[in-house]
Amino acid sequence: MSHDERQLAAVLRVQPRTDPVGAVTEDDAARRAAAYPLVRIGAPQFGHAIDLGNGQWQVHDLENDTPQQARDTLAGRLREQLADTADPALAAELTAIDRLLDWEKVDQVEVAGREHRIVRADTFARFGPDGPEPPRPTDPDPRQAEERDSFPAGNMVADPSAPTGPAEAALKVELLTAHYPRAGVPAPVYDDSIAAVHSHPNGVLLPTRYAVAERVGGTWQPFTHAIDTPQHARDTLAFSFRYVQPRIAQLTAEQAAAYEQAADHLDATRPDEITVLDRHFRITRVETLLRFSPEGPEGPRPSDYDPDPPPEAHAAQLRAQGRLPEPDVPPASAT
């Protein structure tokens, strides 16, 4: 990862944490920053955000791999709103927007006077000599799924002017200047990442998420998507050991039993690392940064992977290729 050397055109408000829990959390963050000093950019995530005014945006569903998936998710939410409204004017507006999103790649629409925008967030992980950073002792880690109800499910209010603690402010400064390395990505991706540092100099750190990584051939590769808590990541890995791995690989009874035993160990002791059949897995922390300009959060970049057309446009393409039948047309009524 490389960093831009110019001064940020953003003012960060730092509010020291004086409570005992906050002090321990700050110390934990400082120790981990020293132990895992290298920050690497991962794949972007996409969702949508609603302008609440006064610089605040309500962020939703920031868990899509492509901008079109985020557009489809937004369209689905607006269809739910359409089904629930009794306001004829709002219904007409929502119907028109739904048709637009079905046919065109649109990253910004207005609903009832509020802007809805497709947004893009960068993901990051800290690395040290032993690999990616695991969960911290101070990270919330409820055991039961029902205890996770209070965790943001991809929805939160983002305000780049809100004060942060010292550790979060330091991390934000580090991430805001980060861009992809020139040698590691195609030229358009590199150019867009450099441009974003200047066009969106402020940002909001979203709640930390967690993923499973696997060490393969001397490098660490993502094994799962990022999710809300370390335990949720362990549960996902245990599910894979019990039900997925036996079905995608030709396992002997002894090998299947080894995966089952590893899943039981995850359930019983809640470790952050586990090895099974010479495969090594680790629960890792994933930081997410939503970049901001004075006009709001960053949208998709021209170089972002976005291969799929909108649903109705895709259906029209398939019909033109003879791969999808024409829609049923009601017969003309007899006269």
Summary of the structure (lengths in Angstrom):
residues: 335
radius of gyration: 22.9
end to end distance: 72.6
largest distance: 82.4
contacts: 961
relative contact order: 0.18
helix: 39%
strand: 28%
